[in-house]
Each structure stands twice: as C-alpha cells, then as structure tokens.
Amino acid sequence: MKTPAAPALPDTPAELLRAVRERKQAADRNDVEMMRLGVHWADLHLTDPEHAEACFTSPKTFAGEGSPSIDEFCVPEFATMLGRTCDSAGRFLTECVEVAYRLPQLWGAVQAGLVAGWRARVIAQTTLDLTLEAATYVDSQVFWCANRLTPSALGRVVDEARVRHMPDALEKALEKSADKRNVTFDTQQVSFDGTMHLEADLEIPDALALREAVASGAEHLARLGSTDTVDGRRATALGDLARRQLTLGFDQTDDTDGGDHVSAVVGVRAAKPAAPVTQIVIYAHLSADAITGLDGTGSGTGEALCARVEQAGQRLLSAEQIRQWCGRPDAAVVVKPVIDLRERLETKGYTPTAAMRDYVIVRDGTCVFPWCGRNARLGDIDHIVPYDHDHPDRGGQTSTDNLAALCRRHHRLKTKGRWRYRMTEPGVFDWTSPLGWTYRRDHTGSRSTGRAWPEPGSDDSDQRHGQHDVPDLHPPDQ
C-alpha cells in the first residue's frame, strides 16, 4: 500500500506562522468539542444509587460537592475509545464535569470560544475539593480572565475562596501541612546503571548532621583506596549509614506494672541485631554464567545481557551491574529460575499454585486490560472463563491458558461491568466492551480492532439484524 504524500509546507515564515495559527485554532475548537462530548457522556450515565446494582452500574461522584452521581463503569468504554488509561480518561471526565456543573460561568466562556478548554481544566483541578459555595466564588472571579490567569494568581483566588467560605477546613489543612518533612524514594524511575532517585526535606539539624556523616564516610572510603568520584563515594557512604542503622536492632517490649496497667517501652537491643542485608529480587533474562562470568567471556554470546528488578517497576539492569551486586556482602541477590512459557500448567480446584501465579505474572507483565499498565504482581489472577464452583468439571479450569493478570479495578469491571475477553494465544487477549467495541492487548501494547457486531443504525446492522454473532456473556467470575 502506497503511503500518501504529506502536504507541502509553507514557503515563507509569514505563511508558516499563519498555518500554525490556523492549526492551533482548530485544535482549540476540537478540544472544546471533546469536552462537550465528555460532559454529554457523563450525562448519559447518571445513576440512581438506590437501583445501581440492578442496572449494572457503580455510582460515583466524579467532581466536587453538588455534581451528579455517575456510573463509574462508563469510564473504561470512553478510555479505550481514546486509547488512554482509565485513570487518564477518568481525570479528563472529572475535570469536564467539574467545569460544567460547578463552574457554569467558566463553562459558558469555554463554549463561546473565549477560554481554552485546557485552561478551564487546570482551574477545575484546583476547585475539586472546594465546597460548592467556594467553587462558585472562584468561578465568578476567573471566568472573564481565565486565558490571562497565571498559576500564582489562580492559587491566590483559590486560597481566598477557602478563607472566605471554608475557614474550618482551611485551619485543618494548615495543621496537616505544618510538617513539611518528607523522604521520597522514586522506585519507578530507575536508570540502566542501577541507580534510584531519592529526595528529602529534613529539619535543619538533621540535614546538617546527615551532610557531615556522608562527607565523613566519603573521606573514609577515599583513605581506604576507593577510586570512585566524590559523588559516588558520598552515595556509597549514605548506603553504609542505612546498613549500619539496621544493625541496631530496634525492638518493642511490654512492661507490665501490676493490675491492668500496661506500658509500652521502645528500646534498642544490641544482643540480637537485624541482619544488615538488602534483598534484591531479580528476574533475569540471561544465563547464570553471564552474571557470574563463568562463561569465560563475561559477556555472553552477543545477546542482550539484562535483567529486571522486581522492586523497581520491572526496570532493566545491565549484567555488569548485577555482577557487582553479587559480589557485595551486604546485598542478597535472588535470581528467580527461568519460567518456560511454552509449558501448560494446571491444578485441581479454584486457587492457582504459586508456580502458576508466577507463570501468569511473567507472561503478562501488567494488567491485560487495554492500555492498563499496572504491575501484574500487584493485581489479581483472573479465570477468563469463570470457574464453576458447583460443577468444576464443566469448564473454567484453573490452568495457565485460562488465567490472566488483572488489576483490582479491571477485575471488578470484568466481573460486574459486562466487559468480556478471551485469550487467543499465550499473552494475546481480545476484549469486547458492553457496546460491542473490540480491542487487542499483546506484548506490543493495545489497539482497537473494530466491532464484535455491526454498530446500531449502520447499513450492515440493518441487513444483518438478528443474524450477527453476539459474544458469550459468561456469568461473572466470583
């Protein structure tokens, strides 16, 4: 199939800028129209909480106080049509509902083309936790100047709304945020050389003490002959501090002082220190010889030498980094055995074995719902064809070709939300939405594959009415 030629680009700077302006205006109009569609989609799925179960709905208030209750199960259908995660599409719908129902003057300005849709959604993000009265105040202050409003100016308006209309909530928030200290480890951002980012806000005495301890440790490493850079020695010294802390052996004891009075005493017991070992679980996609260097070359046979670290969001590491960790006395590197995904595993009963669970997690990697990226190890193992607890021999076997990894949200969606799927080959899943749209998820990602039956109102639907195949809607997997 011949690829169509791209349209010619403007010849002069003036023509190019004119084209940029036209495309930007068209994009802004499309953005507003998408917001209108999002609001209307939410309106089509308003729920009655008293009868939600009978209507296969899950009522949820998307936006702030005063916004309607909407069927939570409507989000996946919208998300997959956009090719986005449910979290991303849910945030978009939430912001649209917030603008339409709680910021009506701003919504009017958006529909009139006076305010960009994305700017209105940014404002909506700041008003979600406000009372209706406070949100109305923000609306009246910003709708006429939203396109010119800076983030700091918007923050001042929102703060003023809290002071005017939410004094009690503001006082509680100030008390809660008084302590700014924190230590954050970013386990999802791991580099190929095996480093992980952390950041901290400490009290000044603690920060200065930590600085001196790290500097002292780095100087000691240099005296011992370390050839690392200064930053490298400082990082190692910080890790040494952590391992030294583990040897203290913090413990908790109870001291009973007669009667019913029991006082808890927290102390330090040096007699039984905790082992100063950091356990790193690695799922290696290379031979043990490649890690240990016993293959004679230390570099394998030309294949990519890498492994995935379980605690770091399945990020890849080089074989050289793994070899270094294996040589450290303070780190226990656990290399899981290779799982043969060509083998079929089966067990009697409902609960998969530990080996079957590992098999499914390694095969799927993430939740297998289209565009969902949640780690499979943190989710559920679902029977694709539901297990029949009353008659186990009638289908729904507990076998690796009938099991898949689903996060809790999408497991619930499949059980109660009328989404159905099947595994056409190992690791390849075809999903059908309640409205008949189909999607495929495999190791390359997710994509739309059309429809399971003709769309209502189409010519094909009229010709085949009553003749098309409707996917089997299994009873829910409990």
C-alpha positions in Angstrom: 0.0 0.0 0.0 1.5 3.3 -1.1 1.8 5.9 1.7 0.1 9.2 0.7 2.4 12.1 0.2 2.5 14.7 3.0 1.0 18.1 2.1 3.5 20.7 1.1 4.8 23.0 3.8 4.6 26.8 3.6 7.4 28.5 1.7 7.7 31.7 3.8 7.9 32.4 7.6 4.7 34.5 7.3 2.8 31.7 5.7 4.1 29.2 8.2 3.0 31.3 11.1 -0.4 31.7 9.6 -0.7 27.9 9.2 0.4 27.4 12.8 -2.3 29.9 14.0 -5.0 28.1 11.9 -3.9 24.6 13.2 -3.9 26.0 16.8 -7.4 27.4 16.5 -8.6 24.2 15.0 -7.0 22.2 17.9 -8.7 24.5 20.4 -12.1 24.0 18.8 -11.5 20.2 18.8 -10.5 20.4 22.5 -13.7 22.2 23.4 -15.8 19.8 21.4 -14.1 16.8 23.2 -15.1 18.4 26.5 -18.7 18.8 25.3 -18.6 15.1 24.3 -17.2 14.2 27.7 -19.8 16.1 29.6 -22.6 14.5 27.5 -21.1 11.0 28.0 -21.3 11.7 31.8 -24.9 12.9 31.4 -25.8 9.7 29.6 -24.6 7.7 32.6 -26.2 9.5 35.5 -27.1 6.9 38.1 -29.7 6.3 40.8 -27.7 4.9 43.7 -30.7 3.1 45.1 -31.1 1.0 41.9 -27.5 0.8 40.7 -26.9 -2.9 41.3 -30.0 -3.8 39.2 -28.7 -1.6 36.3 -25.1 -2.9 36.3 -23.9 0.5 37.4 -21.4 1.6 40.1 -22.4 5.1 41.2 -19.6 7.6 41.9 -19.4 11.3 42.3 -16.7 12.3 39.9 -16.3 16.0 40.7 -16.9 18.1 43.8 -19.8 18.8 46.0 -23.1 19.3 44.1 -22.0 17.4 41.0 -24.2 14.4 40.0 -23.5 10.7 40.7 -22.2 8.9 37.5 -21.8 5.3 36.6 -18.1 4.5 37.2 -18.3 1.7 34.7 -18.8 4.2 31.9 -15.1 5.3 32.1 -13.4 2.2 30.5 -15.6 2.4 27.4 -14.6 6.1 27.0 -11.0 5.5 27.8 -10.5 2.6 25.3 -12.1 4.7 22.5 -9.5 7.4 23.3 -6.6 4.9 23.6 -5.9 6.1 27.1 -5.7 4.5 30.6 -8.8 4.5 32.7 -7.0 6.9 35.2 -6.2 9.4 32.4 -9.7 9.3 30.9 -11.3 9.4 34.4 -9.3 12.6 35.2 -10.5 14.2 31.9 -14.1 13.3 32.6 -13.8 14.6 36.2 -12.4 17.9 35.1 -15.1 18.3 32.4 -17.9 17.5 34.9 -16.4 19.9 37.4 -16.4 22.8 34.9 -19.8 22.0 33.5 -21.6 21.5 36.9 -19.7 23.7 39.4 -18.1 26.4 37.2 -21.0 27.4 34.9 -19.7 30.8 34.0 -16.4 29.4 33.0 -18.1 26.6 31.1 -20.1 29.3 29.2 -16.9 31.1 28.3 -15.3 27.9 27.1 -18.2 27.1 24.8 -18.2 30.6 23.5 -14.6 30.2 22.4 -13.4 32.9 25.0 -11.4 30.4 27.2 -9.3 27.5 26.0 -10.5 24.1 27.2 -7.2 23.1 28.8 -7.1 26.3 30.8 -10.6 25.6 32.2 -9.5 22.0 33.1 -6.5 23.4 35.0 -8.8 25.6 37.0 -11.1 22.7 37.7 -8.2 20.7 39.2 -7.9 23.4 41.9 -11.6 23.5 42.8 -12.4 19.8 43.1 -12.1 19.8 46.9 -13.8 23.1 47.5 -17.3 23.4 48.7 -20.0 24.5 46.2 -20.0 28.0 47.7 -16.2 28.3 47.4 -16.2 26.9 43.9 -18.9 29.4 42.8 -16.7 32.2 44.2 -13.7 31.1 42.2 -15.9 30.8 39.1 -17.1 34.4 39.5 -13.5 35.7 39.9 -11.8 33.9 37.0 -14.2 33.2 34.1 -13.7 36.6 32.5 -9.9 36.5 32.7 -9.0 32.7 32.6 -6.9 33.0 29.5 -4.6 35.5 31.2 -4.6 34.0 34.6 -1.1 32.9 35.9 -0.8 29.8 38.2 0.2 32.0 41.1 -2.8 34.3 40.6 -5.2 31.3 40.4 -3.7 30.0 43.6 -4.4 33.3 45.4 -8.0 33.2 44.2 -8.5 29.6 45.4 -6.8 30.5 48.8 -9.2 33.5 49.2 -12.2 31.2 48.5 -11.0 28.9 51.2 -10.6 31.7 53.7 -14.0 33.2 52.9 -16.1 30.1 52.6 -14.1 27.2 54.2 -12.5 28.6 57.4 -12.7 25.3 59.4 -11.3 23.2 56.5 -8.6 25.7 56.0 -7.5 25.5 59.6 -7.3 21.7 59.5 -5.3 21.8 56.2 -2.8 24.2 57.7 -2.3 22.0 60.7 -1.9 18.9 58.5 0.6 20.7 56.3 2.6 22.2 59.1 5.2 19.4 59.0 6.9 19.7 55.6 9.4 17.0 56.3 9.5 14.0 53.9 11.7 11.4 52.4 10.7 10.1 49.0 12.2 7.1 47.0 11.2 7.1 43.4 11.1 3.4 42.6 9.6 3.9 39.2 12.5 5.9 37.8 15.4 3.6 37.8 18.4 4.1 35.5 20.0 1.3 33.4 23.2 1.5 35.6 21.2 0.6 38.7 20.6 3.9 40.5 17.4 5.2 42.1 16.5 8.8 42.9 15.5 9.9 46.3 14.8 13.4 47.7 14.2 14.6 51.3 13.2 17.7 53.3 14.6 17.5 56.8 14.8 19.7 59.8 18.0 21.8 59.6 19.9 20.0 62.4 19.1 16.6 60.9 20.1 17.8 57.4 23.4 19.2 58.6 24.2 16.1 60.7 23.4 13.9 57.6 25.7 16.1 55.5 28.6 15.7 57.9 28.1 11.9 58.2 28.0 11.5 54.4 31.1 13.7 54.0 32.9 11.8 56.7 32.0 8.4 55.2 33.2 9.6 51.7 36.6 10.7 53.1 37.0 7.3 54.9 36.3 5.5 51.6 38.9 7.6 49.9 41.5 6.8 52.6 40.7 3.1 52.0 41.6 3.5 48.4 38.3 4.0 46.7 38.7 5.3 43.1 35.0 6.4 42.9 34.2 10.0 42.2 33.3 12.3 45.1 29.6 11.9 44.4 30.0 8.2 44.1 31.7 7.9 47.4 29.1 10.1 49.0 26.3 7.9 47.6 28.1 4.8 49.0 28.5 6.4 52.4 24.8 7.1 52.6 24.0 3.5 51.8 26.6 2.5 54.5 24.7 4.6 57.0 21.5 2.8 56.2 23.0 -0.7 56.6 24.7 0.4 59.9 21.3 1.5 61.1 19.9 -2.0 60.5 22.5 -3.5 62.9 21.0 -1.5 65.8 18.1 -3.9 66.1 15.2 -1.7 67.1 12.6 -3.8 69.0 9.4 -3.2 71.1 8.8 -4.7 74.6 5.9 -4.6 77.0 6.4 -3.8 80.7 3.5 -4.9 82.9 3.3 -3.0 86.2 0.6 -5.0 88.1 -3.1 -4.7 87.8 -4.4 -3.8 84.3 -1.8 -1.1 83.6 0.5 -2.0 80.7 3.0 0.5 79.4 4.8 0.0 76.0 8.6 0.7 76.1 10.5 1.0 72.9 14.2 0.3 73.3 17.3 -0.8 71.5 18.5 -4.4 71.9 22.0 -5.0 70.6 22.0 -8.6 71.6 20.0 -9.7 68.5 20.8 -7.2 65.7 18.9 -7.4 62.4 21.0 -8.8 59.5 22.5 -5.9 57.5 21.3 -7.3 54.2 19.3 -5.7 51.4 17.5 -8.3 49.4 17.1 -7.5 45.6 14.8 -9.8 43.7 15.8 -10.1 40.1 14.0 -11.8 37.2 16.9 -12.4 34.9 16.6 -13.0 31.2 20.1 -14.3 30.8 22.1 -17.3 32.0 23.7 -17.6 35.4 27.1 -17.9 33.7 26.6 -14.5 32.2 26.0 -13.0 35.7 28.9 -14.7 37.4 31.3 -14.5 34.4 31.8 -18.3 34.3 31.2 -18.4 30.6 34.8 -17.4 30.0 34.0 -14.1 28.3 31.8 -12.3 30.8 29.8 -11.0 28.0 27.6 -13.9 26.8 27.2 -14.8 23.2 26.2 -11.5 21.7 22.7 -11.4 23.2 21.5 -8.5 25.2 22.5 -9.1 28.8 19.9 -7.6 31.1 17.5 -8.4 33.9 14.5 -6.8 35.6 14.4 -5.7 39.2 11.1 -6.5 41.0 11.2 -3.6 43.4 11.9 -1.0 40.7 8.9 -1.3 38.4 10.4 -4.0 36.3 13.2 -1.7 35.1 16.1 -3.2 33.2 19.6 -3.5 34.5 22.9 -4.5 32.9 24.6 -7.8 33.6 27.7 -5.9 34.8 25.6 -4.1 37.5 24.1 -7.5 38.6 27.6 -9.0 38.9 28.7 -6.1 41.1 25.8 -6.6 43.4 26.5 -10.4 43.6 30.0 -9.5 44.9 28.7 -7.3 47.7 28.4 -8.9 51.2 25.6 -6.5 52.2 23.2 -7.4 49.3 21.4 -10.6 48.8 20.6 -11.0 45.1 17.8 -13.5 44.5 17.7 -14.7 40.8 14.4 -16.4 40.0 14.6 -19.5 37.8 13.6 -19.1 34.2 9.9 -20.0 33.5 9.2 -21.9 30.4 6.1 -20.1 28.9 5.6 -22.9 26.4 4.6 -25.3 29.2 1.0 -25.5 30.2 0.3 -25.7 34.0 -2.9 -26.9 35.6 -4.3 -27.6 39.0 -7.4 -29.0 40.6 -9.6 -26.6 42.4 -10.0 -22.8 42.2 -6.7 -21.4 43.6 -3.7 -21.3 41.3 -0.4 -22.6 42.6 2.5 -20.3 43.3 4.2 -21.5 40.2 1.1 -20.8 38.1 0.8 -17.4 39.5 4.5 -16.6 38.7 3.9 -18.0 35.2 1.0 -15.7 34.5 2.7 -12.6 36.0 5.9 -13.2 33.9 3.8 -13.8 30.8 1.5 -10.8 31.1 3.8 -8.3 32.9 0.9 -5.9 33.6 -2.9 -6.0 33.9 -4.1 -7.2 30.5 -7.0 -4.7 30.2 -6.3 -2.4 27.1 -3.9 0.4 27.9 -3.6 -0.5 31.6 0.0 -0.6 32.8 -0.4 -1.7 36.5 2.1 -4.2 37.6 0.7 -7.8 37.3 2.4 -8.8 40.6 0.3 -6.2 42.5 -3.0 -7.4 41.0 -5.3 -10.4 40.8 -5.2 -13.7 38.8 -8.5 -14.0 37.0 -10.2 -17.0 35.5 -11.0 -15.9 31.9 -13.8 -18.4 31.6 -15.3 -18.3 35.2 -14.6 -21.2 37.4 -17.8 -23.2 38.2 -17.6 -23.8 42.0 -20.6 -26.1 41.9 -19.5 -28.2 38.9 -15.7 -27.8 38.4 -15.6 -30.3 35.5 -17.9 -28.1 33.4 -15.3 -25.5 32.4 -13.4 -22.6 33.7 -10.3 -24.7 34.6 -7.5 -23.4 36.7 -4.8 -23.6 34.1 -2.4 -21.1 32.6 -4.4 -20.9 29.3 -7.4 -19.8 31.3 -5.7 -17.4 33.7 -4.8 -13.7 33.2 -3.4 -10.8 35.3 -6.0 -8.1 36.1 -5.6 -5.2 38.4 -8.4 -5.0 41.1 -10.3 -2.2 39.2 -10.4 -4.2 35.9 -11.1 -7.5 37.6 -14.1 -5.8 39.1 -15.1 -4.3 35.8 -15.0 -7.8 34.1 -17.0 -9.3 37.0 -19.7 -6.7 37.2 -19.2 -4.3 34.3 -20.1 -6.6 31.4 -16.7 -6.4 29.7 -15.6 -9.8 28.3 -12.3 -11.1 27.0 -10.6 -14.2 25.7 -7.0 -15.3 25.2 -6.5 -16.3 21.6 -2.9 -17.3 22.1 -0.5 -17.1 25.1 -0.3 -13.4 26.1 -2.7 -12.2 23.5 -6.1 -11.0 24.7 -9.2 -9.9 22.8 -11.6 -7.7 24.7 -15.2 -6.8 23.9 -16.9 -3.8 25.6 -20.6 -3.7 26.6 -21.3 -1.6 23.5 -19.6 -4.0 21.1 -16.2 -2.3 20.5 -13.2 -4.7 20.4 -9.6 -4.3 21.5 -6.5 -6.4 21.4 -3.8 -6.4 24.0 -0.5 -8.3 23.5 3.2 -7.8 24.2 3.4 -4.9 21.8 0.6 -2.9 23.6 -3.1 -2.2 22.9 -5.0 -1.3 19.9 -8.6 -1.1 18.6 -9.7 -3.9 16.4 -13.2 -2.8 15.4 -16.5 -4.2 16.5 -17.9 -7.5 17.6 -21.2 -6.9 15.8 -22.4 -4.1 13.5 -23.0 -0.7 15.1 -26.7 0.1 15.6 -28.1 2.2 12.8 -25.5 1.2 10.2 -26.4 -0.3 6.9 -24.7 -3.5 7.8 -26.6 -3.7 11.0 -29.9 -3.3 9.2 -29.0 -6.1 6.7 -27.8 -8.5 9.4 -30.3 -7.6 12.2 -30.9 -10.7 14.3 -28.2 -12.7 12.5 -24.9 -11.4 13.9 -22.9 -13.3 16.5 -23.1 -11.8 20.0 -20.1 -12.7 22.2 -20.8 -15.1 25.0 -21.6 -13.1 28.2 -20.4 -15.6 30.8 -21.8 -15.4 34.3 -19.4 -13.3 36.4 -16.4 -14.9 38.0 -16.9 -14.6 41.7 
